[in-house]
Amino acid sequence: MTSWDIQTDDAFWSCWMPRAAGHPSRRTTSMNFAQHVALLQSLSTRDRTLRAAMRACSFTCLSGAQDEHNLRLSSIRLYGTALQEVNRALRNHARMTSDAVLAACRLLAICEIFRSDAGVTRFQRAGNRQIHLEGMNRIFQLRGAESTVQLLAPGLRNIVRCLAIRIAITQNRPDLLLKSSWQNLLPTTLEEELFGLICRVPSLLHRQNLFLKSAKVDGADDNSDLIIRGLIDDSIQEAWAFQEWEDKARATCCELSGQNVQDKNITLLSVSPACGVSMLLTANRYWLASLLFSSRTEQTVALLSERRTGTSVALPSWFNSRHFASSIIRVAPLVFRPEMGLWAVEQAADALGSAMSYFATSGRSTDPELDLLRNLQSSNKFVQLVLGYMSSISMSD
């Protein structure tokens, strides 16, 4: 390896993992930072495609945060090289579904958040990121869910599982989760228990979406209203399962951090940061899934009440989209910091985009949560890039 190779590799590791990740409890996550680093190092030494993506990712982040001309030129060149390498690998049947290519596609998706070259707009970057994510989905499909679950290490496997959930929800494809071996993983940690809960949400959202579409053209009748009442009951039952998970997660965090679980002022939002980066990101996933689930359920309940005057369906008071969107934004100052590393920031980006979209469409532009984000955005160049990018996604939704 040349001195340039060593320098670029060191740049990747300096900005990839959280600098104070600590040692996550096995009760909260199957993620092991040392194993995750060892996996990427092992793959990158054998695969030039992943190595090129790692270098592009590190210099893209550094050039965006430091706004330095020479770094920007290097990042553009390295990004182009990485893109060529990925395209070349995807044309090779022996390599196209490998762990290394899957990881490289993820790193290119991260690049789009931090790119600062003048010729690429935020909306173009959003489109490019979607292409990279779709590439990961295609690899996931070609490998088959069973192969993906069995072969990937926990760190990379959970990224693919999050992608599968994202696609199942946004593309209205609950079968992607229900007919795969994602369902067969034994929930030995809080993180895996949460994934098991989330896997059931796309099916409920799909059924609600069908009702919302049909209600616009069909008149109200007793049979259809009975069906939708049953669907709402199923959704409320699932919401209580989410609440049970939150109670368990809060109690576990209190125990791990030495805080009093009987103190009602301690919430998951306040205690999860004390349990490390992985637990904080797991809580963020919980709030994101709950936000998507509750906002759609609120729409369904409102439409049922509109169709049937006098019909009243009471959702649990805590199951409201504003609460979950607020939690995502309030934890953002802890997640979106340079020392958290790209690994953490990228995993939280979609949650922040969904929360920003909620406040943008709910007429709450003066809420304190958005003031918090504005102050955060103005105080740090790194944060400005992330929030600026996610703001463009929020406005384009």
Beta strands, then each sheet from edge to edge (+ up, - down):
end
